[in-house]
Amino acid sequence: MRVIILGADGYLGWPLALRLAKRGHEVIGVDNLYTRNAVREVGSDSAFPLPDPEERIAAARKLLDVNITFYRADVKDFDKLHEIIQRHKPDAIVHFAEQRSAPYSMIDVNHANYTFINNITSTINLIYSIIKVDPTIHILKMGTMGEYGTPNYDILEAPFVEVEINGKRDKIPFPKWASSWYHWSKVYDSYNLLWANKVWNLTITDIMQGPVYGTRSEEIIDEKLRTRFDFDEVWGTVVNRYCVEAVLGLPLTPYGKGGQTRGFISLEDSMQALTLLLEHPPNQGEYRVVNQIHEVYSVAQIASMVKEVGESLGLKIDIQHVNNPRVEKEEHYYNVETKILPSLGFRPKKRMKEEIRNIIQDLIPYKSRLENFKHVILPKTDWRKGRS
Ligand SMILES: NC(=O)c1ccc[n+]([C@@H]2O[C@H](COP(=O)([O-])OP(=O)(O)OC[C@H]3O[C@@H](n4cnc5c(N)ncnc54)[C@H](O)[C@@H]3O)[C@@H](O)[C@H]2O)c1
């Protein structure tokens, strides 16, 4: 299969490029290196130093015997994107190339606008390019479980749901109630894709993925092949952030009561899931929505797990709840349907507890690098007040 990965320099994009190339697929990566710069903008950096894309690709060639083609290009530039899609005529396009931080989107008006312009434009550009080049190309679009919010009903894997209003029944898109501008941009993306599917019969997998954690995937066999790893208050997701706090001897900091519950997935299992979805596309003209999670935990439960694992590795760890900078429920119902991935053979290999051990062990050699970023770990970005 020939696959273009938009956002190939990112946390998920790079290991997916390695995974697909290793499985014999032809991989073309596209990225404008936006995340590298935006993480530096808030005073942080990846825990692991990142070689330039060209150096990484050379390392992958040497260490894994794979070839990856790479373009430094902005997916917001329609002509550039279209030229790449036209040239390579792929079977599938993975779309990761979006601003993916909820706090970043809540900093101020400029960051909110940037998030919308980048995310909505990139998806619309992709739709229009595919219509022109070949409407049968499979779009694998990465959304987020955060699109749904935390409803008091089950989160189904269904594009539509039946409702009754004043005695009349109809089908409406599955309701979503997101909790940051970032998450809303993903909701609009999903509805835009649903619309594109209706108008042009495009073949789409829209993935609702939970927060991803971990430092490892099967192909990351050398320091030169590491993927980025973010841990600061703007870019770090909860498990990864706690692990860095543990390594630095800082208290683990659940926000508010800590009952916020989400479905999580490890980096390795995310790679397994994405590969399955690419290798088993939906029927032509189908819009398939997939919930991509493995284990469900509250952020307080995760803090307890990191404490237990960290202490077994000789670290001294406290847990200190801090004021919640976000507007979200701190105790709620959470039940997610996950049928599609298991039906394709998805068998998660990683449990969070074991993976926390690997993350901490991988981070310890970088402790002195991480010390430089101690000041950007506690929350400074408040949903109502912006960034202080
Ligand atoms: N990491 C998670 O926990 C998680 C969970 C759910 C969903 N997602 C989604 O998965 C996707 C990938 O996430 P990630 O963690 O790898 O993020 P990431 O920021 O590490 O990767 C995204 C990549 O896209 C690139 N990019 C952004 N805008 C671009 C543009 N206009 N043109 C070209 N390149 C552009 C960035 O430079 C970056 O390398 C994102 O869409 C994110 O919203 C991530």
The ligand as an SDF file (V2000), in Angstrom:
LIG
                    3D

 44 48  0  0  0  0  0  0  0  0999 V2000
   -1.1160   12.2060   21.3450 N   0  0  0  0  0  0  0  0  0  0  0  0
   -2.3270   11.9760   21.8230 C   0  0  0  0  0  0  0  0  0  0  0  0
   -2.5080   11.6310   22.9980 O   0  0  0  0  0  0  0  0  0  0  0  0
   -3.5180   12.1240   20.9210 C   0  0  0  0  0  0  0  0  0  0  0  0
   -4.7610   11.6520   21.3770 C   0  0  0  0  0  0  0  0  0  0  0  0
   -5.8750   11.7850   20.5460 C   0  0  0  0  0  0  0  0  0  0  0  0
   -5.7320   12.3780   19.3070 C   0  0  0  0  0  0  0  0  0  0  0  0
   -4.5180   12.8380   18.8950 N   0  0  0  0  0  0  0  0  0  0  0  0
   -4.4230   13.4330   17.5600 C   0  0  0  0  0  0  0  0  0  0  0  0
   -3.5070   12.6820   16.8020 O   0  0  0  0  0  0  0  0  0  0  0  0
   -2.8000   13.5060   15.8790 C   0  0  0  0  0  0  0  0  0  0  0  0
   -1.3190   13.3280   16.0870 C   0  0  0  0  0  0  0  0  0  0  0  0
   -1.0330   13.6630   17.4360 O   0  0  0  0  0  0  0  0  0  0  0  0
    0.4420   13.7590   17.9690 P   0  0  0  0  0  0  0  0  0  0  0  0
    0.3890   13.5300   19.4200 O   0  0  0  0  0  0  0  0  0  0  0  0
    1.3440   12.9480   17.1180 O   0  0  0  0  0  0  0  0  0  0  0  0
    0.7150   15.3150   17.7420 O   0  0  0  0  0  0  0  0  0  0  0  0
    2.0400   16.0420   17.2390 P   0  0  0  0  0  0  0  0  0  0  0  0
    1.7990   17.5030   17.4500 O   0  0  0  0  0  0  0  0  0  0  0  0
    3.2380   15.4360   17.8690 O   0  0  0  0  0  0  0  0  0  0  0  0
    2.0250   15.7010   15.6950 O   0  0  0  0  0  0  0  0  0  0  0  0
    1.3160   16.4310   14.7400 C   0  0  0  0  0  0  0  0  0  0  0  0
    2.2810   16.7630   13.6190 C   0  0  0  0  0  0  0  0  0  0  0  0
    1.5670   17.5190   12.6280 O   0  0  0  0  0  0  0  0  0  0  0  0
    2.3880   18.5920   12.2040 C   0  0  0  0  0  0  0  0  0  0  0  0
    1.5140   19.6530   11.6900 N   0  0  0  0  0  0  0  0  0  0  0  0
    0.5840   20.3770   12.3650 C   0  0  0  0  0  0  0  0  0  0  0  0
    0.0010   21.2600   11.5390 N   0  0  0  0  0  0  0  0  0  0  0  0
    0.5520   21.0630   10.3010 C   0  0  0  0  0  0  0  0  0  0  0  0
    0.3610   21.6540    9.0330 C   0  0  0  0  0  0  0  0  0  0  0  0
   -0.5200   22.6520    8.8550 N   0  0  0  0  0  0  0  0  0  0  0  0
    1.0860   21.2090    7.9990 N   0  0  0  0  0  0  0  0  0  0  0  0
    2.0010   20.2020    8.1590 C   0  0  0  0  0  0  0  0  0  0  0  0
    2.2330   19.6050    9.3380 N   0  0  0  0  0  0  0  0  0  0  0  0
    1.5080   20.0320   10.4000 C   0  0  0  0  0  0  0  0  0  0  0  0
    3.1690   19.0050   13.4410 C   0  0  0  0  0  0  0  0  0  0  0  0
    4.3620   19.6900   13.1180 O   0  0  0  0  0  0  0  0  0  0  0  0
    3.4190   17.6470   14.1120 C   0  0  0  0  0  0  0  0  0  0  0  0
    4.6660   17.1040   13.7310 O   0  0  0  0  0  0  0  0  0  0  0  0
   -3.2670   14.9320   16.1420 C   0  0  0  0  0  0  0  0  0  0  0  0
   -4.2320   15.2870   15.1850 O   0  0  0  0  0  0  0  0  0  0  0  0
   -3.8820   14.8570   17.5280 C   0  0  0  0  0  0  0  0  0  0  0  0
   -4.9020   15.8110   17.6760 O   0  0  0  0  0  0  0  0  0  0  0  0
   -3.4110   12.7180   19.6720 C   0  0  0  0  0  0  0  0  0  0  0  0
  1  2  1  0
  2  3  2  0
  2  4  1  0
  4  5  1  0
  4 44  2  0
  5  6  2  0
  6  7  1  0
  7  8  2  0
  8  9  1  0
  8 44  1  0
  9 10  1  0
  9 42  1  0
 10 11  1  0
 11 12  1  0
 11 40  1  0
 12 13  1  0
 13 14  1  0
 14 15  2  0
 14 16  1  0
 14 17  1  0
 17 18  1  0
 18 19  2  0
 18 20  1  0
 18 21  1  0
 21 22  1  0
 22 23  1  0
 23 24  1  0
 23 38  1  0
 24 25  1  0
 25 26  1  0
 25 36  1  0
 26 27  1  0
 26 35  1  0
 27 28  2  0
 28 29  1  0
 29 30  1  0
 29 35  2  0
 30 31  1  0
 30 32  2  0
 32 33  1  0
 33 34  2  0
 34 35  1  0
 36 37  1  0
 36 38  1  0
 38 39  1  0
 40 41  1  0
 40 42  1  0
 42 43  1  0
M  CHG  2   8   1  16  -1
M  END
$$$$
